[in-house]
Amino acid sequence: MKSKFEPFAPKDFSPLLEKLKSMPESYFPSDQDLRPSMRGYAEIHKMYRSACFDGRRGPKVKMACNPSDATSLSGLDRLANNFTSEQSAFAHRHGIPANGFSTCIVDRARVEDHGSSGYFLLAETLDSSLRPTLIGPGFVETYSKGPVATVARLLPDDGKMAVQPLFTALAFREMASSLISTPLPELLKVPSPSFGFALICGAIEERLRRPSYGNRADYRSQFSANEEDDDTECWMPFSTGEGRSHILADFSLVSESIRAIHFIESQLCPSFSVVCDFEGFRKRFEVMLTRNPRNGLVTANVFNHDSR
């Protein structure tokens, strides 16, 4: 994993610069070895706006991009500083060098709703090969087929900050495919190379603490209803501010108990059978990964389990 985050080497760009100098100027170069460009950035920005509005509608709901008033600048700077600090803290914890990744703030906005305001920023974390990356508590995953980004939120009324990863359709399929093909011993490493595996552990931990949907049919109907509802809660607290992250409440406890994980089907969404040992009792959980196409939220939900 660490080989993906080697420090940037400026000398690697020298051959490309020399090659460009020798080429005639042209608006349509045909002889350059250009890397394939990712698709999905328009989708990222669409999901970002949806996440900012968070289901709020009406003439009194307004969005101001990159506001310049002192109050907004203070709130947005605080949000950006906390987010970049959190990314640096996770990277350091996972052994990633400080110059082996970069965090870019792509957009800043203020959303007003009936007199109250919320501050939002769109951020992208890149590895040293400039590939979109998610770095979090217990996981690091890079993507090559579709971009992923993160929207961060600050609500001045309660002072709470929260984050939400934004997954394009391509990135979601890539994440699911990687989860299916990665052997369990690799998934159990710290940090785990799979964001999807982190979600599954979080869903199992949530199921152990409180009941959830009883069967797959119940969950499918609930998921279909949520697709049409932008009010679904989709934010995760900053781990630095809340002490623990919703996404991986007890990641190590759950991951250490997993004995097997098998792919079941993907008719609607990828589903997995996960076998765990808890205090001498073996339990099997069926977990489904779903993506909300409006705001790019990916969640994992346990819709059935049995004990052995």
Secondary structure, 3 states (H helix, E strand, C coil): CHHHHCCCCHHHHHHHHHHHHCCCCCCCCCCCCCCCCCCCHHHHHHHHHHHHHCCCCCCCEEEEECCCCHHHHHHHHHHHHHHHHHHHHHHHHCCCCCCCEEEEEEEEEEEEECCEEEEEEEEEEEECCCCEEEEECCEEEECCCCCEEEEEEEECCCCEEEEEEEECHHHHHHHHHHHHHCCHHHHCCCCECCHHHHHHHHHHHHHHHCCCCCCHHHHHHHHHHHHCCCCCCCCEECHHHHCCCHHHCCHHHHHHHEEEEEEEECCCCCEEEEEEEECCEEEEEEEEEEECCCCCCEEEEEEEEEEC
